Amino acid sequence: MLGGKNILLGITGGIAAYKTTFLVRLLIKAGATVKVILTDSASSFVSPLTLATLSKNPVLTSFVKEDKIEGTTWNNHVEMGLWADLMVIAPATANTLSKMSNGTCDNLLIATYLSAKCPVFFAPAMDLDMYKHPSTKKSFSKLDSFGNIMIPAGEGELASGLYGEGRMAEPEEILEHIKLFLRKDLPLEGKKVLITAGPTYEAIDPVRFIGNHSSGKMGYELANVAARMGADVILVSGPSHLSVEHRGVKLVKVISADEMYEAVHSYYTAMDIVICAAAVADYRPKTKADQKIKKSDVEFHIDLVKTKDILYSLGQNKKHQFLVGFALETENEVENAIKKLKKKNLNLMVLNSLNDKGAGFGKPTNKVTIIDNNLEIKAFELKTKTAVALDIINEIILKINA
């Protein structure tokens, strides 16, 4: 969610400034680019060098910067304000809150704040009597009227030794407030999405199985994209070396087609969108040997039986769910995909063809054609599977909002 976001962190002179080192690390870990502005008094509580090292960007403290080689230059507060996608002021002292609310522009941080065009968060930190003082409450009210977002202070032990309100929110809480703010405008916010991925392995004996070459990458990319767009995602995955990248994805590991069938159906009724991207085995051995089968005869025969058709069963039990299937074809691709779309009662079918160079199992790229239940066909160029996942999720969003 914070991937690629530019976040400007303003730090003011309060004891809670020490927590900002942890906040910077959390923001960087979440994928953001972070730049820091320190007020003069903040430098007494936290080192510019520490913050520069953690953020991997120079820390700004004043309008003017002196350099032995470049001479005297200035820090452009307007550029900084326009650069930021989000601005966070933490800790926000009573003094800084008053300056923000009244436009008292006497340092680089306030000048940048007044130039910012992005959402601004502030996390107050002060002693409990200061926090409750009418002037502070007035600052809160005015900043709220400006559209700034307050991250309320919590209760706890304060630097004065008193106990009460005024303790700055913890870095993890600040991060969650930012994420909640970003989520509210995401197109899949509040949606529950189930995605299947990877192959299934159908056991012959304890060491051998019938499987396929699916890596699961397409399904994992779909899960990550859906989560970044605000969805709560359950990813039911067959055997894969891949790992989940987004915290909004719950991974459920299975091995066989039967296990995937049971897992999918256990979640299905609560889902809004279901995308079946797994390469599920069509057949499994009729019986599984309890012990490893010894090599003896020249020929060896395995009796196979059909596995349960997961996608068909979901289509037959579909109520409110938006159901998406995948078809991998080698001939009469569109015709066969349309037949499956109708038979399985789908909303969308994503067609892959092994005849397309760069598409199929075990490749970083894919080329898809998307067919909806009105038989509208949309073909896409060869792309990375990350980009393909984005195309598919965007098509789903278009259809459910139509």
N, C-alpha and C positions, 0 to 999 in steps of 0.2 A: 504493500500500500504506500509506503514511503519511498519506494524505489525511484531514483531519479529526481526526487524533490530537493529543492534548495531551501535550507532552513537557516535563518539568521537567529542566533541566540544572543540575547542581551543579558549581561550579568551585572547586577548592582551590588552595592556594599552592605551585605548582610552575612551573618555567620553561615547561613544556609548555602552560600556560594560554593562551599566545598562539595555539595552534592552535584554540582553541574559537571564535574569531571565524569561522573557515572552517567549523567544524562547524555553527554556528548557521545560516549561509547555506545549507548543504546540507540541513539539516532543513526550513528554510522552503521551499526550492525543491522538496522532496519533498512538500510540502503540509501539513506539521505546523504547529501553533501552539506556539510555544516561549516558555517563561518561564525566567528565569535566577536562581539564587541564588549569590552570591559569598561566600566566607569573607573575613574581614578581610585575611588575608595574600594572598589571590588578587587583591585590588584593586591590589597592588603590581606585578602582572605583566600585568594586562589591565584596560582602562578600563571602568567601569560604563556610561559614556556610549556607548562604542562598542557594547557588547553590547545596550544598550537600543535604540539606533538600528537595529541589525541584526535584533533579535527583534521590534521594534515593541511591546515591553512594558516596563514599569518593571523595573529590576533590583533585587532585594532583597539586603540585606547584613546586616541585624540584626533582632532582634525588635521594636525600637521605631523608628518613623520620625517625624522632626520636620518639621512644616510650618507656615510662618508664618501661614497662613490657617486650616487645620484644627486646628492645635495638635499635641499628641502623640497618636499612634495606634500600634497594634501590627500587625505582620504575622502573620496567622493561619496558623501552620504546619500545623494540622490541615486547614484548607480547601485549602491548597496540595497536601498529600499526597493528598487525596481527588480534587482536580481532575485530577491527572496520570493519563494512560493508560500512560505509561512514564516512568521516572526514569533519568537517565544522570548518573553522577558521573565527571567527566573534567576534568583529571587527578585521579586518586585517589592522594594521597600516603600514605606509610607511616603518618603521624600520623592522617590521616582514616580509613584502613582500620582502624586499631586502635580508634578511637572507634566506628566502625560495628559492629565485631565485638563490642565490649564494652558498647555502649550508653552511652558517655560523652557525655551530651547537654549540651554547653556552647556550642553556637552554633545559629543558625537552620537551617543545612543539616542537621545531625544530627537536630535535632528534627523536621524535615520528613521526613527519611529514615525515622525511627522511626514516623511517622504514615502513611507511604505504604502503600496497599493494592495497588499495581500492581507489575508486574515492574521490578526495579532492575538496571541494568547499571553496572558500574564498570570503568574503564580505568586500571590502575595506571601510575604514572610516578615513577621514582626512580633513584638510582644503582645499579649492578649489585650491590654488596655488600649494600645495603639490600634489594634485590629478592630476594636469595637468603637473607637472614637468617631463622633459624627463627621469629622472632616474626612476620615478614611472611608466611611460609608458613602459620603458624597462623591468621593473619587471613584469608588466602585460603580455607583449609579451613572455617573457621567461617562465612564469608559464603556459601560454596557450600552448606553445610548449611542455611542460612536460605532458600535458593532464589534468592539473587542470582546474576547472570550476569556472569562475568568476561570481559572483552575483553583477552586477554593482551598484555603489552608485547612489543615486537619488539626485535631486536638492532640496534645502530647506535651512532653517536657520541653520547656523553652530554655534559651540560653540564659535567661535571667534567673532560672531556678524555679520559676512558677510553672504551673501546669494549666493548660487551657488551649483555646483557639489561637492560631497564629503561626503554627508550624508549617513550613512550606511542604506542599505535596511531594511525595517521594518521586524520584525519576521515573519509576515504572508507572506511577499514576499519571504523570504528565504525558508520557508516551501514549497511554491508553486514551486520555482525553483527546489527544491529537487524532488518533486513529478513529475514535467514535465520530469526531467532526468530519473527517474525510469520508467515512462510510456512509453518512446520511445522504449524500448525493450520488452514491455509486448505483449503477443500473440494476444490480442484483442484490442490493441491500434487503435483508429479510427473507430472501429466497433460500430454500433448501434444495441442494443439488446432489444427486447421486451419480457417480461415474464409475464405470468398470474399465479395467486396464489389464494389459499383459496377456500371457497365454494361460492355459490350464494344463496341468500335467495329470495324465490318466495312468494310474499305476498298473504295470504288468506283474511285477513282483516287488520286493522291498527295495531293489536298486534300479529297476528299469521302468520307463514310462513312455507313453505316447504324448508328444507335444508338438509345438511349432516354434518358429523363429521370432515370434513377437517379443520385442524388448519392453513394451509397455509405455514407451516414450510419448506416444500420442495422447494416451489417457492421462498420464501424469502432467503433461503440458496443459491439457484441458482443465484439470483440477486446479493448477496454479493460477491460470487466467481467471477462472470462475471465482476463486477466492479473492483475487486482487480486485475484482469487480463487486465485492461485498457479500458474496454468497457464503453460506455455511455448507461446506462440501464434505461428503463422505466418499472416499475413494476405495472401492473394493478391487484389490489387485491380486492377480495371480503371481507366480514366482517372477521376480524382477530384481535386478541389481540397483535400480533407481531408488532415490529417497525423496520424500516430500519436502518442498522448499518453503511452503507457506504455512503459518500457524493455523490458518483457517481451514486446513484440510485434515480430516480424521482418516487415518489409513487403517483399513481392515484387510489383513492378509489372508488369502485362501490358496489352496493348491488345485483342487479338482473342480470340474464343472458343477458337480453336485454341491460342493461347498459354496461356490459362487452363487448358485441358484438360491440356496438357503439364506445366505447373507443379504443378497439383493432384496429378496422378498421380505425379510425381517424389517427393512427400512422403508420399503416402497410406499406404503400408504401415506407417510408423512412428507413425502417429497413433492416439490413443485416441478422440478426438471430432472429427467433421467437420461443420461447419455451412455449408451452401451458401446464402448470402444474396444472392449476385450476381444481377443481372438480365441473364443471358446471352442474346445474340441467338439466336433460333431458326433464322434463315437468314442467309446471307452471299452476296454476289455470286459467281457461278460463276467469273468472271474479274475480275482487277483491271487496269485500264488503266495502262500504264507512264507515260503523260503525261496531263496534265489534259484531260478531255474538253471539247471546244469546244461552245458552244451553237449549234445549227444547226437541226435539225428541230423541228417543233412538238411532236412526241411523241418520247419517249425510253424505251426498254425496257431493263430489267436482268433477266437470267436469274439466279434465286436457287437455291441448293441448301441443304439442311439442314446445320446445324452439328452437331458431335458432342454428344450429350446427356451432359454431365459427370455429373450426378447419377445417371442411370440406370447409367452405366458403373461408378460407385463402388458402387452397390447390388449390381451383379452380381459385383463382386470383394470384397465385404465379408467380413471374417474376424472380427476382434474389435472393429472400429470401431463407435462409436455414431454413427449417421448421421442428420442433420437437414436437411430441405429446406424451402424457402419456396414457397408458391403464391400468386400474385396472380390473383384471379378477379373476374369481373363478373356472373356468373349461376350458379345452382346451385352456390354456393361450396363448401359442406361436401361435397356429393356428389362434385364434381370433385376436391377435395383428397384425399378418401379413396381415389379411384381412383389418383391419383398416388402416394400413400403406399404402396399395395400393389404397384403396378407397379414402383416404383423401389426396393422393399425397404428402406424407411426405418424408423427407430425413432420419429421424431417428424416431424410436418409442421406448419409454422407458416403459417396461412392469413391472408392480407390480402384485403380486399375494397375495390375502388375505389368501391363504393356507400356506404362508411362515410365520413362527413364528417371530414376531418382525417387520413385515412390515405392512403397511397400515396407516389408519388415526390415529392421536393423539398419535403417538409413536415417540421417539427421533431417532429411527433407521429405516432403510429401506433396502430392498434387491431388486435389479433391474436386468433385462436383457435388453440389448440394441440391437435392430435390425435395420440394415440400409436398404436402398432401393435396395441393391444387395442381400438382405436376409442373410447377414453375421450376425451371432448371437454371442453375447458376454455376458456371465453371470458373475455377480459379487457376492461376498460374502455379508453377512449381515454387514452393517456398519452404523455409525452415518450418519444422513442426511447431515451434513456438508461434510463428506468424499464422500458420494454418489454424492452430487452436484459437487464436484471437478472431480469425475470420468466422469460425464456426460459432463461437460464443456470441459474436456480434449479430450473426444471422438469427440465432435463437432469441436474442433480445428484441430484434426487429419484429419477429413473428409474435412474441407474447405481448408486445405493446401495440400491435396493429389493431 
